[in-house]
Each structure stands twice: as structure tokens, then as C-alpha cells.
Amino acid sequence: MIYEGPADAGAPRTRTGGVPLAPPGFEWPQCAEFDGPMQFQAQIRLDDIDPAEHGLFSIFMCENEPGLCLEWEPDSGGNRAFVFRSDLVPAAVPSDGVVLLPEVSAIAYAATPEVHYERARQRWHSETGGPLRHVLGQVGGAPQWLQDDETPTCGGCDAPMTFVVQLEEGHDRRTSLNFAGGCGYGFRCRPCDTASFLWQP
């Protein structure tokens, strides 16, 4: 996943920031600890991973009191991930709280024969001369954990979830996602159409 410059706030493409596209009547997620709205982080087009798929994988995380509501854990109530399918419209944005990122970043893709994420990242940097911070993550494949394997299980069927995306913080520290210098990881359960998110520093 490569930074491709600014994007429209409501673009139906894969991006970080902007306004989430969601089903009509979608209720913006609230942090379980601080009772405030979460910040929209990113949306990933599922057909970017599998052309036979449709819909969006969307991530929200609390930024009301960073570091105090366990927003890095998948089940603490400090973040939410969703699989949105069809008839999506721009969500109604709450009027209070830290709910939108200061920048919308478009994402392009660079194919690589490397199966190891960090080697792929370094190879793109050496072959293109592009800044390492312009590598924004990967879709599909296998996650490269910064700590231990924390693959979540589905709350509906208790099966291990399927990896969707690994996200870097962003190309610019002033406008980046807040993973304490680490990476975010998104998963879903295909049979249950549920989703989960966590990050590791």
C-alpha cells in the first residue's frame, strides 16, 4: 500500500481519513470507556484484495484520551471495525470529539514477489527511491507482528479471523494515525461478516 497523495473526503476508494462510507442510518461508534465518538481511521475496498468481493472494511479508534482506554486491544471497546456491503453513503459526522483525521490519503498498490512485509517494504524503497514512510501497509498475505501473534477469534463462531490489512501510521507524522509508532492490524470472519482491529507499538 503506497501513499498516492490527497484524496476526496468521500471517495469510495481505499484511503485513510475522510468521511466513512456506511449504510444509511449508520450510528457512529462510541468509545466504551470515555463515552465519546471514535475517530475514523481508514476504509479498505475488499475487491482490492479479492476481485470477487464487494464492500468496505472500515476502522474506527478512540482518540479522546489516547493511551487511557486500551484502544490497542480488539475487544476493549476502544476501537471498532466493520464490514460494510452495499448502498453506502457518507456517514453523518458527530459535531463533537476527535472524529476525523486532519488529512485524507489516497492509497495505491505496488505488487512484489516478496512474501515478507518488511522485505517487501525495503525492496520498494530501494527500487523506487521513494520514502519508506510512503509505504502505508499491506492488504492480504500474512501480518508481520511487531510483538506476539494476536490473531483475534470471531465472537460469533469462535474461529480465528482472516487477516485483511496491516497499516502503518502514515506518510506525515503531523497527520498520521496514532499507533504509538507501531502498526494496526485488521481482521474479519467471512462466514459471520464480523470484523476486528488492534495495534501493536
FENSUL-V53417 format. One record per pair of residues at least 12 apart in sequence whose C-alpha atoms are under 7 Angstrom apart, sorted by the first residue. I is the first residue (numbers start at 1). J is the second residue. Records with the same first field share a line. If there is no record, write none. Layout:
# FENSUL-V53417
I: J / J
This chain:
# FENSUL-V53417
1: 107 / 108 / 109 / 110 / 135 / 136 / 137 / 138
2: 107 / 108 / 109 / 110 / 134 / 135 / 136
3: 105 / 106 / 107 / 108 / 134 / 135 / 136 / 171
4: 105 / 106 / 107 / 108
5: 105 / 106
6: 104 / 105 / 106
7: 104 / 105 / 106
8: 104
9: 104
10: 90
13: 45
14: 43 / 44 / 45 / 106 / 107
15: 42 / 43 / 44 / 104 / 105 / 106 / 107
16: 41 / 42 / 43 / 104 / 105 / 106
17: 40 / 41 / 42 / 100 / 101 / 103 / 104 / 105
18: 100 / 101 / 104
19: 90 / 91
20: 40 / 90 / 91
21: 88 / 89 / 90 / 91
22: 84 / 88 / 89 / 90 / 91
23: 84 / 87 / 88 / 89
24: 88 / 89
26: 91
31: 62 / 77 / 78
32: 77 / 78
33: 69
36: 64 / 97
37: 97 / 99
38: 60 / 61 / 62 / 63 / 98 / 99
39: 60 / 61 / 62 / 63 / 98 / 99 / 100
40: 59 / 60 / 61 / 99 / 100
41: 59 / 60 / 61 / 101 / 177
42: 58 / 59
43: 56 / 57 / 58 / 59
44: 56 / 57 / 58
45: 57
49: 139 / 140
54: 85
55: 83 / 84 / 85 / 86
56: 83 / 84 / 85
57: 82 / 83 / 84
58: 81 / 82 / 83
59: 80 / 81 / 82
60: 79 / 80 / 81
61: 78 / 79 / 80
62: 78 / 79
63: 98
64: 97 / 98
72: 198 / 199 / 200
73: 198 / 199
74: 196 / 197 / 198
79: 197
80: 196 / 197
81: 195 / 196 / 197
82: 194 / 195
83: 193 / 194 / 195
101: 175
102: 175
103: 175
117: 144
121: 135
133: 170 / 171
134: 171
136: 167 / 168 / 170
137: 166 / 167 / 168
138: 165 / 166 / 167
139: 164 / 165 / 166
140: 163 / 164 / 165
142: 163
143: 163 / 166
146: 200
147: 200
154: 189
156: 192
161: 187 / 188 / 189
162: 187 / 188 / 189
163: 186 / 187 / 188
164: 186 / 187 / 188
165: 185 / 186
166: 183 / 184 / 185 / 186
167: 183 / 184 / 185
168: 182 / 183 / 184
169: 183
179: 199 / 200 / 201
180: 201
181: 201
182: 200 / 201
183: 199 / 200 / 201
184: 198 / 199 / 200
185: 197 / 198 / 199
186: 198
